[in-house]
Amino acid sequence: MTGLIWRPLVAAAILYLVLIQPNHPDAMTWGALLAFPLEWPAILLGLMAFGASRAGQVVRGVLVTVLVLIAVLKAADFAMFSALSRGFNPVSDLALVEAGARLLTGTVGPVLAVVALVAAVVVICAVSALLWWSTGVWAAMGSRKLLFKGLTGSAALLSAGVAAAEIGDTLGRWSLPADIPGSAFSARVGIERIEMVRSTLIDLREFSKAAANDPFVGIDGMLNAIDRDVIVVFVESYGRTSLDTPLFSDLHRETLERGQEDLASRGLSMASGFLASPTRGGQSWLAHATLANGLWVNDQSRYGAVLASNRKTLFHFAADAGFHTAAVMPQITLDWPESVVMGFKTILAASDLGYGGLSFNWVTMPDQFTFAAMDRLLRTERVDDRPFFIQVATGSSHAPWVPVPDLVAWDDIGEGSIFDPMALAGEPPDVVWRDRDRVRAQYRLAIDYALRVVLSYAALHAENPPLLIVMGDHQAAGFVALDERSDVPIHVIGPDDLVNRAAKDWGLTKGLIPSTNAPVVPMNQMRDRILQSFTDPAQDGRG
């Protein structure tokens, strides 16, 4: 009798734990154990209804397979959210498995990498065995006629209700009430992943066609009009509101005007305009991918599809043209497997930049240190005479915008400890973020700091200037920016001949303040515009 009691209880507990398995680090709380997955009673009742018949065995096999697949998906989600702040895409992220395996091997060594792989396989097999046993226990209970035929209808209705609720919730037709103490979480993960695969495959076909019909592939002499380093700078959260909204424009326009005067006195040319970013409020990587690939990447599905396509990015073309391509990404603190398909020869993430100072909350280091490290690690100590083609993504103007650094003398930066008093200054984010007006005030200062860093860097190298292509990645969230548009500024700074090409071809306004009625160019057009404007068919390529 004791066995009859504990066996179904243990079996039900195993199914329960598998169903509430979290797929996000934020869900790793004791409170998650109190969730009530709606699939749980549906599965138990359904198993008893089918019993241990041949049909019941088939149902068990399908059920266990589905649950194991969803458990693997949740584990993959958990790893991707931990490393990349996004979920796992079964289509696009499979292309990164090999890179991840190589990265793991290089990090912990081949022996531990193999041990980790074997352990993962053992865990999957163990979960499969436990689920098969658990479903068998409850199927056997049905065969003992502990429940009657009416249970079959109840289980079917409950299962149908769960599926309908989940499908409707996933497709946005209706939502489960927020006060329901639990949800059909595993069903939602499965349905969402099916929809993700479907939409990704559609986008992948579209992007693959674009890759196959890329008019620039195979053309000799690309980017041969450029005889110097090129630095593409994404200024975090820098949007059109900095030029149009009085709360921000009074300071930011003044900074740009002052910088324009200073750079012009040093012999530099400038031109500016507006781009339409594919994202607002966050997900900077969508803007980076849109610019690099020349395709509109406005959600995670498209991001995954463009990674899985064979589309040549701007940086692939630059590498083919003889540039040393690099990415300077101070906010990348974990593995970045996507970089292997983006065309970068050198990757400088946070740990590679040599910052020895204190972090600024979420921001790993001040922007000025990032630019100084880029010079020190790339542009000053060159391994050959190739020019660089670099992408830099700044971090100081990323939320929470507390505290905001200030500029120091470039020669005094050192390993970064000079910024420590600034990192300790002011009130913490949890205090500032209680008041939206204070948040906007901090945002205003952070963007101004980022702009001053870029302008100071341009002035620092005025005697032998790189070609700087500076743009915002996206507007800040609407309640901060007070502007719901997706427009971001773009500035081109450098020698006359190169800036004039861009100004003429892209319809830019001379200087650092674009005309208010300047055309807004979709960011996905910029890859092709850069390739066209800086390629002279009459010249030979760099080789």
Secondary structure per residue as TSV (DSSP state, phi and psi in degrees):
chain	resnum	aa	ss	phi	psi
A	1	M	-	360.0	-38.2
A	2	T	H	-61.2	-41.1
A	3	G	H	-63.0	-36.0
A	4	L	H	-64.5	-24.5
A	5	I	H	-86.6	-49.7
A	6	W	H	-74.1	-31.6
A	7	R	H	-61.8	-50.9
A	8	P	H	-66.7	-31.2
A	9	L	H	-67.1	-45.0
A	10	V	H	-65.2	-42.1
A	11	A	H	-62.3	-42.6
A	12	A	H	-65.5	-37.5
A	13	A	H	-65.2	-38.9
A	14	I	H	-62.7	-46.1
A	15	L	H	-62.2	-40.4
A	16	Y	H	-60.8	-47.4
A	17	L	H	-65.1	-37.7
A	18	V	H	-65.8	-39.2
A	19	L	H	-70.0	-32.3
A	20	I	T	-95.1	7.5
A	21	Q	-	-51.2	124.4
A	22	P	-	-74.0	150.1
A	23	N	S	-114.6	10.0
A	24	H	S	-142.4	139.8
A	25	P	G	-56.6	-32.2
A	26	D	G	-67.1	-18.2
A	27	A	G	-88.1	-0.2
A	28	M	-	-81.3	71.8
A	29	T	S	-132.8	159.2
A	30	W	G	-63.3	-28.0
A	31	G	G	-63.2	-24.5
A	32	A	G	-62.7	-26.1
A	33	L	G	-67.9	-16.8
A	34	L	G	-89.4	-3.0
A	35	A	-	-63.6	149.9
A	36	F	-	-120.1	98.3
A	37	P	-	-70.8	123.6
A	38	L	T	-64.7	-21.8
A	39	E	H	-69.6	-25.0
A	40	W	H	-57.2	-58.1
A	41	P	H	-64.6	-32.6
A	42	A	H	-62.5	-42.2
A	43	I	H	-66.5	-46.7
A	44	L	H	-61.8	-46.7
A	45	L	H	-65.5	-39.2
A	46	G	H	-64.7	-40.2
A	47	L	H	-62.8	-43.0
A	48	M	H	-68.1	-33.9
A	49	A	H	-66.6	-39.8
A	50	F	H	-80.7	-27.6
A	51	G	T	68.4	-158.4
A	52	A	T	-97.5	20.7
A	53	S	S	-68.7	173.7
A	54	R	H	-60.2	-42.3
A	55	A	H	-62.4	-38.0
A	56	G	H	-63.9	-35.9
A	57	Q	H	-65.1	-39.7
A	58	V	H	-64.0	-43.9
A	59	V	H	-60.9	-43.2
A	60	R	H	-59.6	-44.5
A	61	G	H	-60.8	-44.8
A	62	V	H	-65.7	-43.8
A	63	L	H	-62.1	-47.0
A	64	V	H	-63.2	-42.1
A	65	T	H	-59.9	-45.7
A	66	V	H	-64.3	-44.3
A	67	L	H	-65.1	-37.9
A	68	V	H	-67.1	-43.3
A	69	L	H	-60.5	-43.5
A	70	I	H	-67.2	-36.4
A	71	A	H	-63.0	-40.1
A	72	V	H	-65.8	-41.3
A	73	L	H	-61.7	-41.7
A	74	K	H	-63.8	-41.1
A	75	A	H	-63.7	-41.0
A	76	A	H	-65.1	-40.9
A	77	D	H	-57.7	-47.2
A	78	F	H	-58.5	-44.4
A	79	A	H	-65.6	-41.9
A	80	M	H	-70.6	-39.5
A	81	F	H	-64.4	-36.6
A	82	S	H	-67.3	-39.2
A	83	A	H	-91.6	-38.7
A	84	L	H	-126.9	3.7
A	85	S	S	59.2	34.5
A	86	R	S	-152.9	162.5
A	87	G	-	-79.3	173.1
A	88	F	-	-86.0	130.9
A	89	N	-	-105.3	112.6
A	90	P	T	-60.9	-22.5
A	91	V	T	-85.5	-58.9
A	92	S	T	-77.7	-34.3
A	93	D	G	-78.6	-13.1
A	94	L	G	-62.9	-30.1
A	95	A	G	-67.5	-14.8
A	96	L	G	-99.4	-2.5
A	97	V	H	-62.3	-45.4
A	98	E	H	-61.2	-43.8
A	99	A	H	-63.0	-39.6
A	100	G	H	-64.6	-38.6
A	101	A	H	-65.3	-41.0
A	102	R	H	-66.1	-39.0
A	103	L	H	-64.9	-42.0
A	104	L	H	-63.4	-43.1
A	105	T	H	-62.2	-42.8
A	106	G	H	-69.1	-25.1
A	107	T	H	-84.4	-47.4
A	108	V	H	-111.0	-6.5
A	109	G	-	96.6	157.5
A	110	P	H	-64.6	-35.4
A	111	V	H	-65.6	-52.5
A	112	L	H	-65.5	-32.0
A	113	A	H	-63.9	-42.5
A	114	V	H	-65.9	-41.2
A	115	V	H	-58.9	-43.7
A	116	A	H	-62.7	-42.1
A	117	L	H	-64.1	-45.1
A	118	V	H	-63.0	-41.5
A	119	A	H	-61.4	-39.7
A	120	A	H	-63.2	-42.9
A	121	V	H	-64.0	-42.1
A	122	V	H	-61.9	-42.6
A	123	V	H	-62.9	-43.2
A	124	I	H	-62.3	-43.2
A	125	C	H	-64.8	-40.0
A	126	A	H	-64.8	-43.6
A	127	V	H	-62.6	-41.9
A	128	S	H	-59.9	-44.5
A	129	A	H	-65.1	-43.5
A	130	L	H	-63.7	-40.3
A	131	L	H	-67.3	-38.6
A	132	W	H	-64.4	-42.2
A	133	W	H	-64.7	-45.0
A	134	S	H	-63.3	-45.5
A	135	T	H	-66.3	-31.5
A	136	G	H	-66.5	-37.8
A	137	V	H	-61.5	-46.1
A	138	W	H	-75.5	-29.8
A	139	A	H	-66.5	-38.9
A	140	A	H	-64.9	-33.9
A	141	M	H	-62.6	-36.5
A	142	G	H	-67.1	-38.3
A	143	S	H	-68.1	-21.4
A	144	R	T	-84.0	5.4
A	145	K	T	62.8	35.5
A	146	L	S	-71.8	-20.4
A	147	L	S	-126.2	162.8
A	148	F	-	-113.7	-177.7
A	149	K	H	-59.6	-32.8
A	150	G	H	-59.4	-24.1
A	151	L	H	-65.7	-32.5
A	152	T	H	-59.2	-45.8
A	153	G	H	-65.7	-40.0
A	154	S	H	-62.3	-44.8
A	155	A	H	-63.0	-42.6
A	156	A	H	-63.4	-43.4
A	157	L	H	-64.9	-42.3
A	158	L	H	-65.0	-43.8
A	159	S	H	-62.2	-42.8
A	160	A	H	-64.3	-38.8
A	161	G	H	-63.8	-42.1
A	162	V	H	-61.2	-49.0
A	163	A	H	-61.7	-43.5
A	164	A	H	-63.6	-43.3
A	165	A	H	-62.2	-42.8
A	166	E	H	-68.4	-44.0
A	167	I	H	-63.9	-43.9
A	168	G	H	-63.3	-41.0
A	169	D	H	-65.5	-42.4
A	170	T	H	-65.9	-40.7
A	171	L	H	-82.3	-2.8
A	172	G	T	82.8	13.9
A	173	R	S	-81.7	-32.8
A	174	W	-	-156.3	168.4
A	175	S	-	-125.7	147.5
A	176	L	-	-66.3	138.6
A	177	P	-	-57.1	141.6
A	178	A	T	-66.2	-23.1
A	179	D	T	-90.1	2.5
A	180	I	S	-68.2	125.0
A	181	P	S	-77.2	67.8
A	182	G	-	135.7	171.3
A	183	S	-	-155.5	164.0
A	184	A	-	-79.8	71.1
A	185	F	H	-65.9	-45.3
A	186	S	H	-64.5	-40.4
A	187	A	H	-61.3	-40.5
A	188	R	H	-64.1	-43.6
A	189	V	H	-59.1	-44.5
A	190	G	H	-64.1	-45.5
A	191	I	H	-66.5	-43.4
A	192	E	H	-62.0	-36.6
A	193	R	H	-71.3	-35.1
A	194	I	H	-62.2	-44.1
A	195	E	H	-65.8	-38.4
A	196	M	H	-62.6	-44.9
A	197	V	H	-62.5	-43.8
A	198	R	H	-60.8	-49.6
A	199	S	H	-69.1	-34.8
A	200	T	H	-66.3	-40.6
A	201	L	H	-64.4	-37.3
A	202	I	H	-64.1	-48.3
A	203	D	H	-64.6	-36.6
A	204	L	H	-63.8	-40.9
A	205	R	H	-61.9	-41.6
A	206	E	H	-65.6	-45.7
A	207	F	H	-69.8	-34.2
A	208	S	H	-65.8	-37.2
A	209	K	H	-63.4	-42.3
A	210	A	H	-63.2	-37.0
A	211	A	H	-67.4	-40.3
A	212	A	H	-71.2	-27.3
A	213	N	T	-109.4	25.7
A	214	D	-	-66.9	115.9
A	215	P	T	-67.7	-13.3
A	216	F	T	-93.9	-13.2
A	217	V	T	-67.8	130.6
A	218	G	T	89.1	-3.4
A	219	I	-	-83.6	129.5
A	220	D	T	-80.6	152.2
A	221	G	T	79.5	20.7
A	222	M	T	-62.3	139.7
A	223	L	T	60.6	23.4
A	224	N	T	-75.8	-6.5
A	225	A	T	-80.3	-9.5
A	226	I	-	-97.8	124.7
A	227	D	-	-115.3	25.6
A	228	R	S	-155.8	179.1
A	229	D	-	-65.2	145.4
A	230	V	E	-118.2	131.5
A	231	I	E	-126.2	113.2
A	232	V	E	-93.2	115.7
A	233	V	E	-110.3	120.6
A	234	F	E	-96.3	114.3
A	235	V	E	-89.8	114.9
A	236	E	T	-58.0	128.5
A	237	S	T	63.1	19.9
A	238	Y	-	-89.9	109.0
A	239	G	-	-122.5	-179.8
A	240	R	T	-63.8	-21.5
A	241	T	H	-57.2	-26.5
A	242	S	H	-64.5	-19.3
A	243	L	H	-109.1	-19.0
A	244	D	H	-113.3	-25.6
A	245	T	-	-96.0	119.0
A	246	P	H	-52.1	-35.9
A	247	L	H	-57.1	-32.6
A	248	F	H	-107.5	-35.3
A	249	S	H	-68.2	-27.2
A	250	D	H	-60.5	-39.5
A	251	L	H	-84.2	-46.0
A	252	H	H	-70.5	-38.1
A	253	R	H	-64.6	-40.0
A	254	E	H	-62.5	-41.7
A	255	T	H	-63.5	-43.5
A	256	L	H	-66.4	-41.6
A	257	E	H	-65.1	-42.2
A	258	R	H	-65.0	-41.1
A	259	G	H	-65.8	-38.9
A	260	Q	H	-60.5	-44.2
A	261	E	H	-63.4	-42.9
A	262	D	H	-66.5	-45.4
A	263	L	H	-67.8	-37.2
A	264	A	H	-63.5	-37.8
A	265	S	H	-66.3	-19.5
A	266	R	T	-95.6	4.9
A	267	G	T	89.6	12.1
A	268	L	-	-93.3	149.8
A	269	S	E	-104.6	155.1
A	270	M	E	-143.3	148.0
A	271	A	E	-150.0	147.9
A	272	S	E	-142.0	157.9
A	273	G	E	-163.5	-158.9
A	274	F	E	-130.7	144.9
A	275	L	E	-121.2	154.7
A	276	A	E	-98.1	117.2
A	277	S	-	-82.6	150.6
A	278	P	S	-79.0	-3.2
A	279	T	-	-142.9	160.4
A	280	R	S	-137.1	141.5
A	281	G	S	81.0	-11.4
A	282	G	S	167.1	-167.1
A	283	Q	-	56.3	56.0
A	284	S	H	-56.2	-31.5
A	285	W	H	-61.9	-23.2
A	286	L	H	-68.0	-39.5
A	287	A	H	-67.3	-42.6
A	288	H	H	-59.1	-45.0
A	289	A	H	-68.7	-36.2
A	290	T	H	-63.4	-47.2
A	291	L	H	-63.1	-47.0
A	292	A	H	-66.4	-39.5
A	293	N	H	-94.3	-16.3
A	294	G	T	69.8	26.3
A	295	L	S	-130.4	151.7
A	296	W	-	-80.3	103.7
A	297	V	-	-110.1	90.3
A	298	N	-	-110.7	6.1
A	299	D	S	-155.0	173.4
A	300	Q	H	-67.6	-31.7
A	301	S	H	-62.9	-46.6
A	302	R	H	-68.5	-33.2
A	303	Y	H	-61.7	-45.6
A	304	G	H	-63.3	-39.7
A	305	A	H	-66.5	-40.7
A	306	V	H	-70.2	-30.8
A	307	L	H	-67.0	-36.6
A	308	A	H	-79.8	-17.8
A	309	S	S	-77.1	170.0
A	310	N	-	-99.4	25.2
A	311	R	-	-62.7	132.7
A	312	K	-	-80.8	127.6
A	313	T	-	-84.7	171.5
A	314	L	H	-55.0	-33.9
A	315	F	H	-78.6	-28.2
A	316	H	H	-63.2	-45.8
A	317	F	H	-62.9	-39.8
A	318	A	H	-63.6	-41.1
A	319	A	H	-63.8	-41.3
A	320	D	H	-63.2	-29.5
A	321	A	T	-83.0	0.1
A	322	G	T	102.0	4.6
A	323	F	-	-82.7	152.0
A	324	H	E	-90.4	109.5
A	325	T	E	-86.0	145.2
A	326	A	E	-153.1	154.3
A	327	A	E	-124.3	127.2
A	328	V	E	-110.9	105.9
A	329	M	E	-127.8	84.6
A	330	P	T	-66.8	-17.0
A	331	Q	T	-95.2	0.4
A	332	I	-	-84.7	109.1
A	333	T	-	-111.4	-9.3
A	334	L	S	-123.8	-172.8
A	335	D	-	-61.3	146.4
A	336	W	-	-131.8	71.5
A	337	P	G	-65.5	-24.3
A	338	E	G	-60.3	-25.2
A	339	S	G	-60.2	-23.5
A	340	V	G	-69.3	-18.7
A	341	V	G	-109.6	9.8
A	342	M	T	-98.8	-9.5
A	343	G	T	97.3	12.6
A	344	F	-	-91.0	129.8
A	345	K	S	-79.6	-40.2
A	346	T	E	-122.8	135.5
A	347	I	E	-118.7	122.7
A	348	L	E	-114.9	98.0
A	349	A	E	-90.1	-173.8
A	350	A	G	-55.8	-45.7
A	351	S	G	-71.3	-14.6
A	352	D	G	-89.1	-12.8
A	353	L	T	-88.5	-9.6
A	354	G	T	77.6	26.5
A	355	Y	-	-76.4	125.5
A	356	G	-	-110.1	7.2
A	357	G	S	-94.6	-173.7
A	358	L	-	-80.7	148.1
A	359	S	-	-75.5	160.4
A	360	F	B	-104.9	70.1
A	361	N	T	59.0	-123.4
A	362	W	T	-66.8	-30.1
A	363	V	B	-73.2	123.9
A	364	T	-	-72.6	-32.6
A	365	M	S	-162.2	155.7
A	366	P	-	-66.7	150.0
A	367	D	H	-58.7	-36.4
A	368	Q	H	-62.2	-38.6
A	369	F	H	-65.3	-38.8
A	370	T	H	-57.8	-46.5
A	371	F	H	-67.3	-39.0
A	372	A	H	-64.3	-39.7
A	373	A	H	-67.0	-37.4
A	374	M	H	-59.6	-45.2
A	375	D	I	-61.3	-47.9
A	376	R	I	-63.8	-41.8
A	377	L	I	-90.2	-21.2
A	378	L	I	-121.4	-61.9
A	379	R	I	-79.1	-26.6
A	380	T	I	-86.0	-51.3
A	381	E	S	-96.3	78.2
A	382	R	-	-80.5	140.0
A	383	V	S	-87.1	-15.4
A	384	D	S	-155.0	-174.2
A	385	D	S	-95.0	12.1
A	386	R	-	-72.1	141.2
A	387	P	-	-73.1	159.3
A	388	F	E	-96.4	149.8
A	389	F	E	-127.6	103.7
A	390	I	E	-118.2	138.9
A	391	Q	E	-104.7	128.2
A	392	V	E	-121.7	129.3
A	393	A	E	-113.3	114.8
A	394	T	-	-73.8	166.1
A	395	G	-	-129.5	-22.4
A	396	S	T	-64.3	-24.5
A	397	S	T	-96.7	19.9
A	398	H	S	-88.3	145.4
A	399	A	T	-53.3	144.0
A	400	P	T	-93.5	3.2
A	401	W	-	64.5	27.7
A	402	V	-	-143.0	127.9
A	403	P	S	-80.6	169.4
A	404	V	-	-103.3	127.2
A	405	P	-	-71.8	179.1
A	406	D	-	-134.6	161.2
A	407	L	-	-71.5	145.4
A	408	V	-	-124.6	171.2
A	409	A	-	-63.2	134.1
A	410	W	G	-57.8	-37.0
A	411	D	G	-72.2	-12.7
A	412	D	G	-98.8	2.1
A	413	I	-	-67.4	-44.5
A	414	G	T	55.7	-135.7
A	415	E	T	-87.0	1.6
A	416	G	T	105.6	-5.4
A	417	S	G	-66.9	-15.5
A	418	I	G	-62.0	-21.4
A	419	F	G	-88.0	-6.2
A	420	D	H	-57.0	-44.6
A	421	P	H	-59.3	-34.0
A	422	M	H	-68.3	-37.8
A	423	A	H	-65.9	-24.6
A	424	L	T	-96.3	-2.0
A	425	A	-	-83.0	155.3
A	426	G	S	77.4	179.2
A	427	E	-	-85.5	154.2
A	428	P	-	-71.1	162.7
A	429	P	H	-57.9	-37.6
A	430	D	H	-64.0	-22.0
A	431	V	H	-85.1	-48.5
A	432	V	H	-61.4	-38.9
A	433	W	T	-78.2	5.4
A	434	R	T	-78.9	-14.6
A	435	D	-	-128.7	114.7
A	436	R	H	-64.1	-31.5
A	437	D	H	-64.0	-39.2
A	438	R	H	-68.8	-35.9
A	439	V	H	-61.1	-45.3
A	440	R	H	-64.9	-36.6
A	441	A	H	-64.3	-40.3
A	442	Q	H	-68.2	-40.4
A	443	Y	H	-59.2	-43.6
A	444	R	H	-56.9	-44.3
A	445	L	H	-71.3	-37.2
A	446	A	H	-67.4	-43.6
A	447	I	H	-64.1	-39.8
A	448	D	H	-62.6	-39.8
A	449	Y	H	-61.9	-46.1
A	450	A	H	-60.5	-41.6
A	451	L	H	-65.4	-41.7
A	452	R	H	-64.9	-34.9
A	453	V	H	-63.8	-47.7
A	454	V	H	-61.6	-45.0
A	455	L	H	-67.3	-37.8
A	456	S	H	-66.0	-38.3
A	457	Y	H	-64.9	-41.9
A	458	A	H	-61.9	-40.8
A	459	A	H	-66.9	-36.8
A	460	L	H	-59.4	-32.9
A	461	H	T	-110.7	25.3
A	462	A	T	-63.2	-29.0
A	463	E	T	-70.6	-33.2
A	464	N	S	-136.2	73.9
A	465	P	-	-76.0	140.7
A	466	P	-	-75.7	168.3
A	467	L	E	-88.1	112.8
A	468	L	E	-98.7	124.5
A	469	I	E	-115.4	104.1
A	470	V	E	-110.8	131.0
A	471	M	E	-149.5	156.7
A	472	G	E	-75.7	151.6
A	473	D	S	-86.4	-36.0
A	474	H	-	-170.3	162.4
A	475	Q	-	-69.0	155.7
A	476	A	-	-70.2	170.6
A	477	A	-	-53.6	148.9
A	478	G	H	-55.6	-38.9
A	479	F	H	-69.6	-19.1
A	480	V	H	-91.1	-51.7
A	481	A	H	-72.9	-22.1
A	482	L	S	57.3	33.5
A	483	D	-	-156.7	121.0
A	484	E	-	-95.0	3.2
A	485	R	-	-73.3	162.6
A	486	S	-	-98.9	7.3
A	487	D	E	-70.9	141.7
A	488	V	E	-134.0	148.9
A	489	P	E	-75.2	155.2
A	490	I	E	-132.0	136.9
A	491	H	E	-128.7	136.8
A	492	V	E	-114.9	125.1
A	493	I	E	-129.5	131.6
A	494	G	E	165.3	-157.6
A	495	P	-	-70.7	156.5
A	496	D	H	-52.4	-49.7
A	497	D	H	-62.7	-41.1
A	498	L	H	-74.6	-41.7
A	499	V	H	-65.7	-38.3
A	500	N	H	-64.2	-36.7
A	501	R	H	-59.9	-47.7
A	502	A	H	-65.5	-44.3
A	503	A	H	-60.1	-41.6
A	504	K	H	-70.2	-46.6
A	505	D	H	-77.1	-29.5
A	506	W	H	-102.8	0.3
A	507	G	T	68.1	38.9
A	508	L	-	-87.3	158.4
A	509	T	E	-91.0	135.1
A	510	K	E	-63.4	139.0
A	511	G	S	99.1	-170.0
A	512	L	S	-101.1	-0.9
A	513	I	S	-113.1	105.5
A	514	P	-	-70.2	152.7
A	515	S	-	-62.8	143.1
A	516	T	T	-64.0	-25.9
A	517	N	T	-104.1	21.8
A	518	A	-	-64.8	145.6
A	519	P	-	-63.2	144.9
A	520	V	E	-98.8	113.9
A	521	V	E	-95.0	127.7
A	522	P	E	-57.5	136.2
A	523	M	G	-61.0	-27.4
A	524	N	G	-69.1	-12.7
A	525	Q	G	-83.5	-9.6
A	526	M	H	-74.5	-32.1
A	527	R	H	-56.7	-50.8
A	528	D	H	-66.8	-36.5
A	529	R	H	-65.9	-39.9
A	530	I	H	-64.6	-44.6
A	531	L	H	-63.3	-40.8
A	532	Q	H	-71.1	-45.3
A	533	S	H	-69.4	-30.1
A	534	F	T	-109.9	24.5
A	535	T	-	-120.4	125.8
A	536	D	-	-111.1	105.7
A	537	P	T	-61.0	-19.1
A	538	A	T	-77.3	-12.2
A	539	Q	S	-104.5	160.0
A	540	D	-	-79.7	155.0
A	541	G	-	-72.9	166.2
A	542	R	-	-70.1	-17.7
A	543	G	-	95.1	360.0
